[in-house]
Amino acid sequence: MVDRCAVPGCKSTYYKGNQKENEVTLFAIPKTSLSKWQELIPCSNLTSTSRICSRHFEESDFKTGIEILNVFHPYKRRTLNAGAIP
Ligand SMILES: [Zn+2]
């Protein structure tokens, strides 16, 4: 199964199991951000099931892990910070 990025003109596709090779992660759209993102990305027909790839975000928009007692534990997948804007 191939998921596609919802941003018009973006050629990114994400093949499951191939993440390390292309370094693109597709993010589901947070419910709280959907209407804002729809304004930011016109013509994309974004819905709550759309995906947007990591290329449209800054590195600082990602959480890559969590620090517990001064030890950094990386997540298996990057997650998007709440309020991040493509
Ligand atoms: Zn994209």
PDB file of the backbone (N, CA, C, O) and the ligand in Angstrom, with CONECT records:
HET     ZN  A 101       1
ATOM      1  N   MET A   1       0.838  -1.194   0.000  1.00  0.00           N
ATOM      2  CA  MET A   1       0.000   0.000   0.000  1.00  0.00           C
ATOM      3  C   MET A   1       0.876   1.248   0.000  1.00  0.00           C
ATOM      4  O   MET A   1       1.877   1.313   0.713  1.00  0.00           O
ATOM      5  N   VAL A   2       0.497   2.227  -0.796  1.00  0.00           N
ATOM      6  CA  VAL A   2       1.265   3.459  -0.893  1.00  0.00           C
ATOM      7  C   VAL A   2       0.394   4.631  -0.465  1.00  0.00           C
ATOM      8  O   VAL A   2      -0.698   4.843  -0.992  1.00  0.00           O
ATOM      9  N   ASP A   3       0.894   5.374   0.486  1.00  0.00           N
ATOM     10  CA  ASP A   3       0.220   6.615   0.857  1.00  0.00           C
ATOM     11  C   ASP A   3       0.853   7.755   0.094  1.00  0.00           C
ATOM     12  O   ASP A   3       2.048   7.738  -0.202  1.00  0.00           O
ATOM     13  N   ARG A   4       0.051   8.735  -0.218  1.00  0.00           N
ATOM     14  CA  ARG A   4       0.556   9.895  -0.936  1.00  0.00           C
ATOM     15  C   ARG A   4       0.375  11.153  -0.108  1.00  0.00           C
ATOM     16  O   ARG A   4      -0.553  11.283   0.690  1.00  0.00           O
ATOM     17  N   CYS A   5       1.298  12.071  -0.332  1.00  0.00           N
ATOM     18  CA  CYS A   5       1.211  13.382   0.307  1.00  0.00           C
ATOM     19  C   CYS A   5       0.073  14.164  -0.347  1.00  0.00           C
ATOM     20  O   CYS A   5      -0.103  14.111  -1.564  1.00  0.00           O
ATOM     21  N   ALA A   6      -0.693  14.885   0.460  1.00  0.00           N
ATOM     22  CA  ALA A   6      -1.867  15.598  -0.047  1.00  0.00           C
ATOM     23  C   ALA A   6      -1.525  16.960  -0.641  1.00  0.00           C
ATOM     24  O   ALA A   6      -2.396  17.600  -1.230  1.00  0.00           O
ATOM     25  N   VAL A   7      -0.301  17.417  -0.507  1.00  0.00           N
ATOM     26  CA  VAL A   7       0.060  18.735  -1.018  1.00  0.00           C
ATOM     27  C   VAL A   7       0.187  18.687  -2.533  1.00  0.00           C
ATOM     28  O   VAL A   7       0.915  17.850  -3.067  1.00  0.00           O
ATOM     29  N   PRO A   8      -0.525  19.591  -3.245  1.00  0.00           N
ATOM     30  CA  PRO A   8      -0.468  19.572  -4.709  1.00  0.00           C
ATOM     31  C   PRO A   8       0.970  19.763  -5.203  1.00  0.00           C
ATOM     32  O   PRO A   8       1.696  20.622  -4.705  1.00  0.00           O
ATOM     33  N   GLY A   9       1.361  18.971  -6.165  1.00  0.00           N
ATOM     34  CA  GLY A   9       2.686  19.116  -6.742  1.00  0.00           C
ATOM     35  C   GLY A   9       3.765  18.358  -6.008  1.00  0.00           C
ATOM     36  O   GLY A   9       4.876  18.213  -6.517  1.00  0.00           O
ATOM     37  N   CYS A  10       3.459  17.873  -4.824  1.00  0.00           N
ATOM     38  CA  CYS A  10       4.462  17.125  -4.073  1.00  0.00           C
ATOM     39  C   CYS A  10       4.494  15.696  -4.579  1.00  0.00           C
ATOM     40  O   CYS A  10       3.459  15.033  -4.648  1.00  0.00           O
ATOM     41  N   LYS A  11       5.671  15.224  -4.931  1.00  0.00           N
ATOM     42  CA  LYS A  11       5.792  13.906  -5.531  1.00  0.00           C
ATOM     43  C   LYS A  11       6.088  12.809  -4.508  1.00  0.00           C
ATOM     44  O   LYS A  11       6.290  11.645  -4.852  1.00  0.00           O
ATOM     45  N   SER A  12       6.105  13.213  -3.267  1.00  0.00           N
ATOM     46  CA  SER A  12       6.485  12.239  -2.249  1.00  0.00           C
ATOM     47  C   SER A  12       5.460  11.122  -2.129  1.00  0.00           C
ATOM     48  O   SER A  12       4.254  11.361  -2.060  1.00  0.00           O
ATOM     49  N   THR A  13       5.956   9.938  -2.107  1.00  0.00           N
ATOM     50  CA  THR A  13       5.126   8.808  -1.723  1.00  0.00           C
ATOM     51  C   THR A  13       5.875   8.078  -0.628  1.00  0.00           C
ATOM     52  O   THR A  13       7.102   8.125  -0.548  1.00  0.00           O
ATOM     53  N   TYR A  14       5.137   7.427   0.181  1.00  0.00           N
ATOM     54  CA  TYR A  14       5.762   6.752   1.299  1.00  0.00           C
ATOM     55  C   TYR A  14       5.458   5.270   1.202  1.00  0.00           C
ATOM     56  O   TYR A  14       4.315   4.844   1.366  1.00  0.00           O
ATOM     57  N   TYR A  15       6.481   4.502   0.937  1.00  0.00           N
ATOM     58  CA  TYR A  15       6.309   3.073   0.875  1.00  0.00           C
ATOM     59  C   TYR A  15       6.603   2.493   2.238  1.00  0.00           C
ATOM     60  O   TYR A  15       7.668   2.722   2.810  1.00  0.00           O
ATOM     61  N   LYS A  16       5.676   1.761   2.738  1.00  0.00           N
ATOM     62  CA  LYS A  16       5.887   1.179   4.060  1.00  0.00           C
ATOM     63  C   LYS A  16       7.172   0.350   4.077  1.00  0.00           C
ATOM     64  O   LYS A  16       7.434  -0.443   3.173  1.00  0.00           O
ATOM     65  N   GLY A  17       7.951   0.554   5.116  1.00  0.00           N
ATOM     66  CA  GLY A  17       9.193  -0.193   5.251  1.00  0.00           C
ATOM     67  C   GLY A  17      10.355   0.434   4.530  1.00  0.00           C
ATOM     68  O   GLY A  17      11.470  -0.087   4.570  1.00  0.00           O
ATOM     69  N   ASN A  18      10.110   1.549   3.868  1.00  0.00           N
ATOM     70  CA  ASN A  18      11.162   2.184   3.073  1.00  0.00           C
ATOM     71  C   ASN A  18      11.564   3.536   3.651  1.00  0.00           C
ATOM     72  O   ASN A  18      12.196   4.348   2.975  1.00  0.00           O
ATOM     73  N   GLN A  19      11.199   3.766   4.886  1.00  0.00           N
ATOM     74  CA  GLN A  19      11.349   5.105   5.440  1.00  0.00           C
ATOM     75  C   GLN A  19      12.808   5.530   5.524  1.00  0.00           C
ATOM     76  O   GLN A  19      13.130   6.683   5.236  1.00  0.00           O
ATOM     77  N   LYS A  20      13.681   4.636   5.908  1.00  0.00           N
ATOM     78  CA  LYS A  20      15.075   5.026   6.081  1.00  0.00           C
ATOM     79  C   LYS A  20      15.691   5.477   4.763  1.00  0.00           C
ATOM     80  O   LYS A  20      16.562   6.347   4.744  1.00  0.00           O
ATOM     81  N   GLU A  21      15.247   4.897   3.688  1.00  0.00           N
ATOM     82  CA  GLU A  21      15.857   5.208   2.406  1.00  0.00           C
ATOM     83  C   GLU A  21      15.523   6.618   1.933  1.00  0.00           C
ATOM     84  O   GLU A  21      16.403   7.350   1.479  1.00  0.00           O
ATOM     85  N   ASN A  22      14.261   6.996   2.037  1.00  0.00           N
ATOM     86  CA  ASN A  22      13.915   8.314   1.501  1.00  0.00           C
ATOM     87  C   ASN A  22      13.708   9.380   2.570  1.00  0.00           C
ATOM     88  O   ASN A  22      13.552  10.560   2.255  1.00  0.00           O
ATOM     89  N   GLU A  23      13.706   8.962   3.841  1.00  0.00           N
ATOM     90  CA  GLU A  23      13.643   9.937   4.937  1.00  0.00           C
ATOM     91  C   GLU A  23      12.406  10.809   4.898  1.00  0.00           C
ATOM     92  O   GLU A  23      12.409  11.905   5.457  1.00  0.00           O
ATOM     93  N   VAL A  24      11.363  10.354   4.259  1.00  0.00           N
ATOM     94  CA  VAL A  24      10.121  11.121   4.256  1.00  0.00           C
ATOM     95  C   VAL A  24       9.117  10.406   5.141  1.00  0.00           C
ATOM     96  O   VAL A  24       8.904   9.200   5.012  1.00  0.00           O
ATOM     97  N   THR A  25       8.518  11.142   6.020  1.00  0.00           N
ATOM     98  CA  THR A  25       7.495  10.591   6.885  1.00  0.00           C
ATOM     99  C   THR A  25       6.180  11.267   6.552  1.00  0.00           C
ATOM    100  O   THR A  25       6.121  12.487   6.402  1.00  0.00           O
ATOM    101  N   LEU A  26       5.136  10.481   6.439  1.00  0.00           N
ATOM    102  CA  LEU A  26       3.822  11.082   6.212  1.00  0.00           C
ATOM    103  C   LEU A  26       3.099  11.226   7.540  1.00  0.00           C
ATOM    104  O   LEU A  26       3.062  10.300   8.349  1.00  0.00           O
ATOM    105  N   PHE A  27       2.527  12.400   7.748  1.00  0.00           N
ATOM    106  CA  PHE A  27       1.823  12.655   8.988  1.00  0.00           C
ATOM    107  C   PHE A  27       0.334  12.764   8.745  1.00  0.00           C
ATOM    108  O   PHE A  27      -0.105  13.399   7.787  1.00  0.00           O
ATOM    109  N   ALA A  28      -0.434  12.148   9.609  1.00  0.00           N
ATOM    110  CA  ALA A  28      -1.865  12.403   9.607  1.00  0.00           C
ATOM    111  C   ALA A  28      -2.075  13.819  10.114  1.00  0.00           C
ATOM    112  O   ALA A  28      -1.265  14.336  10.883  1.00  0.00           O
ATOM    113  N   ILE A  29      -3.148  14.438   9.689  1.00  0.00           N
ATOM    114  CA  ILE A  29      -3.414  15.824  10.076  1.00  0.00           C
ATOM    115  C   ILE A  29      -4.119  15.833  11.429  1.00  0.00           C
ATOM    116  O   ILE A  29      -5.153  15.188  11.605  1.00  0.00           O
ATOM    117  N   PRO A  30      -3.557  16.563  12.370  1.00  0.00           N
ATOM    118  CA  PRO A  30      -4.240  16.650  13.667  1.00  0.00           C
ATOM    119  C   PRO A  30      -5.617  17.269  13.497  1.00  0.00           C
ATOM    120  O   PRO A  30      -5.777  18.237  12.754  1.00  0.00           O
ATOM    121  N   LYS A  31      -6.603  16.722  14.175  1.00  0.00           N
ATOM    122  CA  LYS A  31      -7.975  17.244  14.041  1.00  0.00           C
ATOM    123  C   LYS A  31      -8.024  18.728  14.323  1.00  0.00           C
ATOM    124  O   LYS A  31      -8.755  19.467  13.663  1.00  0.00           O
ATOM    125  N   THR A  32      -7.249  19.170  15.302  1.00  0.00           N
ATOM    126  CA  THR A  32      -7.292  20.573  15.699  1.00  0.00           C
ATOM    127  C   THR A  32      -6.658  21.481  14.662  1.00  0.00           C
ATOM    128  O   THR A  32      -6.892  22.689  14.684  1.00  0.00           O
ATOM    129  N   SER A  33      -5.855  20.928  13.745  1.00  0.00           N
ATOM    130  CA  SER A  33      -5.160  21.747  12.761  1.00  0.00           C
ATOM    131  C   SER A  33      -5.799  21.693  11.390  1.00  0.00           C
ATOM    132  O   SER A  33      -5.389  22.427  10.490  1.00  0.00           O
ATOM    133  N   LEU A  34      -6.802  20.834  11.212  1.00  0.00           N
ATOM    134  CA  LEU A  34      -7.311  20.593   9.861  1.00  0.00           C
ATOM    135  C   LEU A  34      -7.789  21.864   9.171  1.00  0.00           C
ATOM    136  O   LEU A  34      -7.407  22.132   8.032  1.00  0.00           O
ATOM    137  N   SER A  35      -8.620  22.649   9.849  1.00  0.00           N
ATOM    138  CA  SER A  35      -9.171  23.835   9.175  1.00  0.00           C
ATOM    139  C   SER A  35      -8.069  24.840   8.866  1.00  0.00           C
ATOM    140  O   SER A  35      -8.114  25.505   7.830  1.00  0.00           O
ATOM    141  N   LYS A  36      -7.095  24.959   9.737  1.00  0.00           N
ATOM    142  CA  LYS A  36      -5.993  25.883   9.492  1.00  0.00           C
ATOM    143  C   LYS A  36      -5.160  25.427   8.296  1.00  0.00           C
ATOM    144  O   LYS A  36      -4.783  26.231   7.443  1.00  0.00           O
ATOM    145  N   TRP A  37      -4.887  24.159   8.250  1.00  0.00           N
ATOM    146  CA  TRP A  37      -4.082  23.627   7.141  1.00  0.00           C
ATOM    147  C   TRP A  37      -4.832  23.727   5.825  1.00  0.00           C
ATOM    148  O   TRP A  37      -4.222  23.934   4.776  1.00  0.00           O
ATOM    149  N   GLN A  38      -6.152  23.582   5.873  1.00  0.00           N
ATOM    150  CA  GLN A  38      -6.936  23.717   4.641  1.00  0.00           C
ATOM    151  C   GLN A  38      -6.792  25.124   4.067  1.00  0.00           C
ATOM    152  O   GLN A  38      -6.764  25.301   2.849  1.00  0.00           O
ATOM    153  N   GLU A  39      -6.702  26.120   4.941  1.00  0.00           N
ATOM    154  CA  GLU A  39      -6.488  27.484   4.475  1.00  0.00           C
ATOM    155  C   GLU A  39      -5.091  27.661   3.911  1.00  0.00           C
ATOM    156  O   GLU A  39      -4.901  28.358   2.914  1.00  0.00           O
ATOM    157  N   LEU A  40      -4.119  27.036   4.543  1.00  0.00           N
ATOM    158  CA  LEU A  40      -2.728  27.210   4.133  1.00  0.00           C
ATOM    159  C   LEU A  40      -2.404  26.507   2.826  1.00  0.00           C
ATOM    160  O   LEU A  40      -1.535  26.944   2.072  1.00  0.00           O
ATOM    161  N   ILE A  41      -3.100  25.433   2.569  1.00  0.00           N
ATOM    162  CA  ILE A  41      -2.808  24.641   1.378  1.00  0.00           C
ATOM    163  C   ILE A  41      -4.050  24.572   0.523  1.00  0.00           C
ATOM    164  O   ILE A  41      -4.743  23.555   0.522  1.00  0.00           O
ATOM    165  N   PRO A  42      -4.348  25.639  -0.209  1.00  0.00           N
ATOM    166  CA  PRO A  42      -5.558  25.651  -1.043  1.00  0.00           C
ATOM    167  C   PRO A  42      -5.474  24.605  -2.151  1.00  0.00           C
ATOM    168  O   PRO A  42      -4.384  24.166  -2.520  1.00  0.00           O
ATOM    169  N   CYS A  43      -6.628  24.211  -2.675  1.00  0.00           N
ATOM    170  CA  CYS A  43      -6.701  23.256  -3.782  1.00  0.00           C
ATOM    171  C   CYS A  43      -6.245  21.858  -3.405  1.00  0.00           C
ATOM    172  O   CYS A  43      -6.094  21.010  -4.285  1.00  0.00           O
ATOM    173  N   SER A  44      -6.029  21.599  -2.169  1.00  0.00           N
ATOM    174  CA  SER A  44      -5.515  20.271  -1.825  1.00  0.00           C
ATOM    175  C   SER A  44      -6.625  19.339  -1.364  1.00  0.00           C
ATOM    176  O   SER A  44      -6.404  18.139  -1.206  1.00  0.00           O
ATOM    177  N   ASN A  45      -7.842  19.894  -1.142  1.00  0.00           N
ATOM    178  CA  ASN A  45      -8.950  19.061  -0.681  1.00  0.00           C
ATOM    179  C   ASN A  45      -8.565  18.224   0.528  1.00  0.00           C
ATOM    180  O   ASN A  45      -8.849  17.028   0.590  1.00  0.00           O
ATOM    181  N   LEU A  46      -7.932  18.855   1.462  1.00  0.00           N
ATOM    182  CA  LEU A  46      -7.521  18.132   2.659  1.00  0.00           C
ATOM    183  C   LEU A  46      -8.732  17.612   3.418  1.00  0.00           C
ATOM    184  O   LEU A  46      -9.737  18.305   3.573  1.00  0.00           O
ATOM    185  N   THR A  47      -8.616  16.400   3.877  1.00  0.00           N
ATOM    186  CA  THR A  47      -9.632  15.847   4.753  1.00  0.00           C
ATOM    187  C   THR A  47      -8.931  15.282   5.975  1.00  0.00           C
ATOM    188  O   THR A  47      -7.703  15.286   6.063  1.00  0.00           O
ATOM    189  N   SER A  48      -9.711  14.808   6.894  1.00  0.00           N
ATOM    190  CA  SER A  48      -9.126  14.291   8.126  1.00  0.00           C
ATOM    191  C   SER A  48      -8.312  13.024   7.890  1.00  0.00           C
ATOM    192  O   SER A  48      -7.552  12.595   8.758  1.00  0.00           O
ATOM    193  N   THR A  49      -8.478  12.424   6.703  1.00  0.00           N
ATOM    194  CA  THR A  49      -7.690  11.222   6.427  1.00  0.00           C
ATOM    195  C   THR A  49      -6.509  11.508   5.503  1.00  0.00           C
ATOM    196  O   THR A  49      -5.775  10.592   5.132  1.00  0.00           O
ATOM    197  N   SER A  50      -6.323  12.776   5.129  1.00  0.00           N
ATOM    198  CA  SER A  50      -5.192  13.125   4.281  1.00  0.00           C
ATOM    199  C   SER A  50      -3.885  12.983   5.055  1.00  0.00           C
ATOM    200  O   SER A  50      -3.860  12.950   6.285  1.00  0.00           O
ATOM    201  N   ARG A  51      -2.802  12.900   4.283  1.00  0.00           N
ATOM    202  CA  ARG A  51      -1.472  12.817   4.886  1.00  0.00           C
ATOM    203  C   ARG A  51      -0.603  13.901   4.266  1.00  0.00           C
ATOM    204  O   ARG A  51      -0.725  14.221   3.084  1.00  0.00           O
ATOM    205  N   ILE A  52       0.259  14.446   5.075  1.00  0.00           N
ATOM    206  CA  ILE A  52       1.207  15.431   4.576  1.00  0.00           C
ATOM    207  C   ILE A  52       2.601  14.975   4.963  1.00  0.00           C
ATOM    208  O   ILE A  52       2.833  14.527   6.086  1.00  0.00           O
ATOM    209  N   CYS A  53       3.533  15.095   4.016  1.00  0.00           N
ATOM    210  CA  CYS A  53       4.850  14.526   4.281  1.00  0.00           C
ATOM    211  C   CYS A  53       5.754  15.512   5.025  1.00  0.00           C
ATOM    212  O   CYS A  53       5.479  16.708   5.116  1.00  0.00           O
ATOM    213  N   SER A  54       6.818  14.962   5.538  1.00  0.00           N
ATOM    214  CA  SER A  54       7.696  15.734   6.417  1.00  0.00           C
ATOM    215  C   SER A  54       8.449  16.839   5.692  1.00  0.00           C
ATOM    216  O   SER A  54       9.042  17.702   6.340  1.00  0.00           O
ATOM    217  N   ARG A  55       8.440  16.832   4.357  1.00  0.00           N
ATOM    218  CA  ARG A  55       9.166  17.867   3.630  1.00  0.00           C
ATOM    219  C   ARG A  55       8.590  19.251   3.823  1.00  0.00           C
ATOM    220  O   ARG A  55       9.270  20.252   3.595  1.00  0.00           O
ATOM    221  N   HIS A  56       7.327  19.312   4.246  1.00  0.00           N
ATOM    222  CA  HIS A  56       6.682  20.614   4.371  1.00  0.00           C
ATOM    223  C   HIS A  56       6.810  21.207   5.763  1.00  0.00           C
ATOM    224  O   HIS A  56       6.173  22.208   6.090  1.00  0.00           O
ATOM    225  N   PHE A  57       7.634  20.581   6.565  1.00  0.00           N
ATOM    226  CA  PHE A  57       7.813  21.069   7.930  1.00  0.00           C
ATOM    227  C   PHE A  57       9.287  21.309   8.215  1.00  0.00           C
ATOM    228  O   PHE A  57      10.171  20.750   7.566  1.00  0.00           O
ATOM    229  N   GLU A  58       9.519  22.154   9.204  1.00  0.00           N
ATOM    230  CA  GLU A  58      10.881  22.369   9.663  1.00  0.00           C
ATOM    231  C   GLU A  58      11.265  21.243  10.618  1.00  0.00           C
ATOM    232  O   GLU A  58      10.416  20.594  11.229  1.00  0.00           O
ATOM    233  N   GLU A  59      12.555  21.041  10.721  1.00  0.00           N
ATOM    234  CA  GLU A  59      13.047  20.013  11.641  1.00  0.00           C
ATOM    235  C   GLU A  59      12.565  20.290  13.073  1.00  0.00           C
ATOM    236  O   GLU A  59      12.342  19.369  13.859  1.00  0.00           O
ATOM    237  N   SER A  60      12.415  21.573  13.386  1.00  0.00           N
ATOM    238  CA  SER A  60      12.007  21.933  14.745  1.00  0.00           C
ATOM    239  C   SER A  60      10.532  21.643  15.013  1.00  0.00           C
ATOM    240  O   SER A  60      10.074  21.729  16.152  1.00  0.00           O
ATOM    241  N   ASP A  61       9.799  21.302  13.966  1.00  0.00           N
ATOM    242  CA  ASP A  61       8.391  20.960  14.157  1.00  0.00           C
ATOM    243  C   ASP A  61       8.201  19.518  14.599  1.00  0.00           C
ATOM    244  O   ASP A  61       7.091  19.095  14.922  1.00  0.00           O
ATOM    245  N   PHE A  62       9.292  18.771  14.609  1.00  0.00           N
ATOM    246  CA  PHE A  62       9.168  17.360  14.958  1.00  0.00           C
ATOM    247  C   PHE A  62       9.601  17.096  16.392  1.00  0.00           C
ATOM    248  O   PHE A  62      10.503  17.741  16.926  1.00  0.00           O
ATOM    249  N   LYS A  63       8.948  16.160  16.972  1.00  0.00           N
ATOM    250  CA  LYS A  63       9.474  15.556  18.176  1.00  0.00           C
ATOM    251  C   LYS A  63      10.150  14.257  17.749  1.00  0.00           C
ATOM    252  O   LYS A  63       9.520  13.405  17.123  1.00  0.00           O
ATOM    253  N   THR A  64      11.396  14.107  18.078  1.00  0.00           N
ATOM    254  CA  THR A  64      12.100  12.895  17.653  1.00  0.00           C
ATOM    255  C   THR A  64      12.280  11.925  18.805  1.00  0.00           C
ATOM    256  O   THR A  64      12.742  10.801  18.606  1.00  0.00           O
ATOM    257  N   GLY A  65      11.929  12.340  19.980  1.00  0.00           N
ATOM    258  CA  GLY A  65      12.097  11.455  21.126  1.00  0.00           C
ATOM    259  C   GLY A  65      11.762  12.194  22.397  1.00  0.00           C
ATOM    260  O   GLY A  65      11.272  13.323  22.360  1.00  0.00           O
ATOM    261  N   ILE A  66      12.021  11.571  23.504  1.00  0.00           N
ATOM    262  CA  ILE A  66      11.680  12.180  24.779  1.00  0.00           C
ATOM    263  C   ILE A  66      12.841  11.979  25.731  1.00  0.00           C
ATOM    264  O   ILE A  66      13.504  10.942  25.721  1.00  0.00           O
ATOM    265  N   GLU A  67      13.073  12.986  26.550  1.00  0.00           N
ATOM    266  CA  GLU A  67      14.165  12.899  27.502  1.00  0.00           C
ATOM    267  C   GLU A  67      13.619  12.547  28.876  1.00  0.00           C
ATOM    268  O   GLU A  67      12.774  13.254  29.424  1.00  0.00           O
ATOM    269  N   ILE A  68      14.111  11.456  29.416  1.00  0.00           N
ATOM    270  CA  ILE A  68      13.675  11.020  30.742  1.00  0.00           C
ATOM    271  C   ILE A  68      14.911  10.878  31.621  1.00  0.00           C
ATOM    272  O   ILE A  68      15.810  10.098  31.307  1.00  0.00           O
ATOM    273  N   LEU A  69      14.961  11.622  32.712  1.00  0.00           N
ATOM    274  CA  LEU A  69      16.096  11.563  33.639  1.00  0.00           C
ATOM    275  C   LEU A  69      17.415  11.728  32.899  1.00  0.00           C
ATOM    276  O   LEU A  69      18.366  10.977  33.116  1.00  0.00           O
ATOM    277  N   ASN A  70      17.455  12.721  32.026  1.00  0.00           N
ATOM    278  CA  ASN A  70      18.658  13.059  31.271  1.00  0.00           C
ATOM    279  C   ASN A  70      19.100  11.997  30.276  1.00  0.00           C
ATOM    280  O   ASN A  70      20.210  12.062  29.749  1.00  0.00           O
ATOM    281  N   VAL A  71      18.249  11.031  30.018  1.00  0.00           N
ATOM    282  CA  VAL A  71      18.563  10.040  28.985  1.00  0.00           C
ATOM    283  C   VAL A  71      17.578  10.237  27.844  1.00  0.00           C
ATOM    284  O   VAL A  71      16.365  10.264  28.055  1.00  0.00           O
ATOM    285  N   PHE A  72      18.107  10.373  26.634  1.00  0.00           N
ATOM    286  CA  PHE A  72      17.246  10.629  25.489  1.00  0.00           C
ATOM    287  C   PHE A  72      16.760   9.317  24.892  1.00  0.00           C
ATOM    288  O   PHE A  72      17.553   8.447  24.531  1.00  0.00           O
ATOM    289  N   HIS A  73      15.452   9.194  24.795  1.00  0.00           N
ATOM    290  CA  HIS A  73      14.855   7.995  24.210  1.00  0.00           C
ATOM    291  C   HIS A  73      14.223   8.368  22.877  1.00  0.00           C
ATOM    292  O   HIS A  73      13.161   8.990  22.867  1.00  0.00           O
ATOM    293  N   PRO A  74      14.825   8.016  21.770  1.00  0.00           N
ATOM    294  CA  PRO A  74      14.241   8.386  20.473  1.00  0.00           C
ATOM    295  C   PRO A  74      12.979   7.593  20.187  1.00  0.00           C
ATOM    296  O   PRO A  74      12.882   6.413  20.524  1.00  0.00           O
ATOM    297  N   TYR A  75      12.008   8.255  19.560  1.00  0.00           N
ATOM    298  CA  TYR A  75      10.816   7.554  19.094  1.00  0.00           C
ATOM    299  C   TYR A  75      11.165   6.732  17.865  1.00  0.00           C
ATOM    300  O   TYR A  75      12.124   7.032  17.154  1.00  0.00           O
ATOM    301  N   LYS A  76      10.386   5.702  17.625  1.00  0.00           N
ATOM    302  CA  LYS A  76      10.569   4.933  16.391  1.00  0.00           C
ATOM    303  C   LYS A  76      10.186   5.769  15.184  1.00  0.00           C
ATOM    304  O   LYS A  76      10.824   5.692  14.134  1.00  0.00           O
ATOM    305  N   ARG A  77       9.139   6.569  15.341  1.00  0.00           N
ATOM    306  CA  ARG A  77       8.717   7.479  14.272  1.00  0.00           C
ATOM    307  C   ARG A  77       8.713   8.880  14.825  1.00  0.00           C
ATOM    308  O   ARG A  77       8.388   9.103  15.991  1.00  0.00           O
ATOM    309  N   ARG A  78       9.075   9.823  13.981  1.00  0.00           N
ATOM    310  CA  ARG A  78       8.955  11.206  14.391  1.00  0.00           C
ATOM    311  C   ARG A  78       7.489  11.553  14.544  1.00  0.00           C
ATOM    312  O   ARG A  78       6.643  11.029  13.820  1.00  0.00           O
ATOM    313  N   THR A  79       7.191  12.417  15.464  1.00  0.00           N
ATOM    314  CA  THR A  79       5.821  12.908  15.575  1.00  0.00           C
ATOM    315  C   THR A  79       5.851  14.416  15.416  1.00  0.00           C
ATOM    316  O   THR A  79       6.874  15.071  15.617  1.00  0.00           O
ATOM    317  N   LEU A  80       4.704  14.937  15.053  1.00  0.00           N
ATOM    318  CA  LEU A  80       4.612  16.359  14.775  1.00  0.00           C
ATOM    319  C   LEU A  80       4.210  17.091  16.044  1.00  0.00           C
ATOM    320  O   LEU A  80       3.325  16.645  16.774  1.00  0.00           O
ATOM    321  N   ASN A  81       4.850  18.197  16.298  1.00  0.00           N
ATOM    322  CA  ASN A  81       4.455  19.023  17.430  1.00  0.00           C
ATOM    323  C   ASN A  81       3.051  19.558  17.233  1.00  0.00           C
ATOM    324  O   ASN A  81       2.637  19.839  16.108  1.00  0.00           O
ATOM    325  N   ALA A  82       2.328  19.697  18.311  1.00  0.00           N
ATOM    326  CA  ALA A  82       1.010  20.329  18.237  1.00  0.00           C
ATOM    327  C   ALA A  82       1.174  21.753  17.733  1.00  0.00           C
ATOM    328  O   ALA A  82       2.051  22.480  18.198  1.00  0.00           O
ATOM    329  N   GLY A  83       0.340  22.156  16.789  1.00  0.00           N
ATOM    330  CA  GLY A  83       0.413  23.517  16.286  1.00  0.00           C
ATOM    331  C   GLY A  83       1.425  23.726  15.181  1.00  0.00           C
ATOM    332  O   GLY A  83       1.590  24.854  14.715  1.00  0.00           O
ATOM    333  N   ALA A  84       2.109  22.681  14.744  1.00  0.00           N
ATOM    334  CA  ALA A  84       3.057  22.828  13.650  1.00  0.00           C
ATOM    335  C   ALA A  84       2.328  23.209  12.376  1.00  0.00           C
ATOM    336  O   ALA A  84       1.206  22.763  12.134  1.00  0.00           O
ATOM    337  N   ILE A  85       2.971  24.034  11.566  1.00  0.00           N
ATOM    338  CA  ILE A  85       2.348  24.567  10.346  1.00  0.00           C
ATOM    339  C   ILE A  85       3.154  24.124   9.134  1.00  0.00           C
ATOM    340  O   ILE A  85       4.374  24.288   9.111  1.00  0.00           O
ATOM    341  N   PRO A  86       2.504  23.576   8.146  1.00  0.00           N
ATOM    342  CA  PRO A  86       3.247  23.165   6.941  1.00  0.00           C
ATOM    343  C   PRO A  86       3.827  24.359   6.182  1.00  0.00           C
ATOM    344  O   PRO A  86       4.476  24.179   5.151  1.00  0.00           O
TER     345      PRO A  86
HETATM  346 ZN    ZN A 101       4.644  16.432   0.508  1.00  0.00          ZN2+
END
